[in-house]
Amino acid sequence: MGTSEGRPEGRFASTVRVGEKGQIVIPKGARELFGIGPGDTLLLLADVERGIAIVRPDLFEQFPESDPRTPGRGTRAEG
């Protein structure tokens, strides 16, 4: 089932421009979809092969296989 804006429900795609200070604006549709508001803390994940993702920390916790601290994942040195 699609939304009134022609995209699948629960999904959002957009381009953003990086400003002079390296900042981006998260589009209103994405903020509304994920309940992101002023002052919220977000987690930025970056991987040279997979790109950049920005998630709410509580959503990231739902996917332990994505956690770089999970054994066999990420590049964090143990010790």
matplotlib code that plots the C-alpha trace (Angstrom):
import matplotlib.pyplot as plt

x = [0.0, 1.5, 1.3, -0.4, 3.1, 3.6, 6.2, 5.7, 4.5, 7.3, 9.9, 11.6, 14.2, 15.6, 18.8, 20.3, 23.0, 26.0, 26.4, 29.6, 29.9, 29.5, 25.9, 22.8, 19.1, 17.1, 13.9, 10.6, 9.2, 12.0, 11.9, 8.1, 8.5, 11.0, 9.7, 12.9, 12.6, 14.8, 17.4, 17.2, 20.4, 21.1, 23.7, 25.8, 27.2, 29.8, 31.3, 33.4, 31.7, 28.1, 27.9, 26.5, 23.4, 21.8, 19.6, 17.9, 20.0, 16.9, 16.3, 20.0, 19.6, 17.0, 19.6, 22.4, 23.9, 24.6, 26.4, 30.2, 30.7, 29.1, 31.8, 32.9, 31.7, 33.3, 36.9, 37.0, 40.1, 39.4, 41.6]
y = [0.0, 3.4, 6.7, 9.8, 11.0, 7.9, 6.1, 2.8, 3.1, 3.1, 4.1, 7.4, 8.5, 11.9, 13.7, 16.1, 18.7, 19.1, 22.7, 24.7, 23.5, 19.8, 19.7, 18.1, 18.7, 15.6, 16.1, 16.6, 13.4, 11.3, 13.0, 12.4, 8.7, 8.0, 10.4, 12.5, 15.9, 18.8, 17.7, 14.0, 12.1, 10.0, 7.4, 7.8, 4.5, 4.6, 1.8, 2.4, -0.5, 0.0, 3.8, 6.0, 5.4, 7.6, 5.8, 6.4, 4.5, 2.6, 1.2, 0.1, -1.9, -4.1, -5.5, -7.0, -8.6, -5.0, -4.1, -3.9, -5.2, -8.5, -11.2, -11.6, -8.1, -4.8, -3.8, -3.1, -4.7, -6.8, -6.6]
z = [0.0, -1.0, 0.7, -0.7, -1.9, -4.1, -2.1, -0.3, 3.3, 5.9, 3.4, 2.4, -0.1, -0.7, -1.7, 0.8, 0.2, 2.5, 3.7, 4.1, 7.7, 6.8, 8.0, 6.4, 7.0, 7.5, 5.4, 7.2, 5.8, 7.2, 10.6, 10.7, 9.6, 12.4, 15.1, 15.1, 16.8, 17.9, 20.4, 19.6, 19.6, 16.5, 15.8, 12.6, 11.2, 8.4, 6.4, 3.3, 1.5, 2.7, 3.0, 5.8, 7.9, 10.5, 13.0, 16.4, 19.0, 20.1, 16.6, 16.3, 19.5, 17.8, 15.4, 17.4, 14.2, 13.0, 16.2, 15.6, 19.1, 18.2, 17.9, 14.3, 13.3, 12.9, 13.4, 17.2, 18.8, 21.8, 24.9]

ax = plt.figure().add_subplot(projection="3d")
ax.plot(x, y, z, "-o")
ax.set_aspect("equal")
plt.show()
